[in-house]
């Protein structure tokens, strides 16, 4: 998962810097959003920064999809399984 994201950064013409160099990014979240991130990071037993980093890398590699897309695919598969079970 992470190797693909690092390879993307390394190969990308948009990122001419050393792919292993650390970069600092500042972003703002509402109190509610931050609270949700803290809960999820705690559940996974990782820091909030590690949680955010993993989310970004998963998005880059395509491993993280939007909830609506995932729910639509889940629904489609359930319908297909129900049709299969009726035979």
Buried (B, 14 or more C-beta within 10 A) or exposed (E): EEEEBBEBBEEEEEEEEEBEEEEEEEEEEEEEEEEEBEEEBEEEEBEBEEBBBBBEBBEBBEBBEEEEEEEEEEEEEEEEEEEEEEE
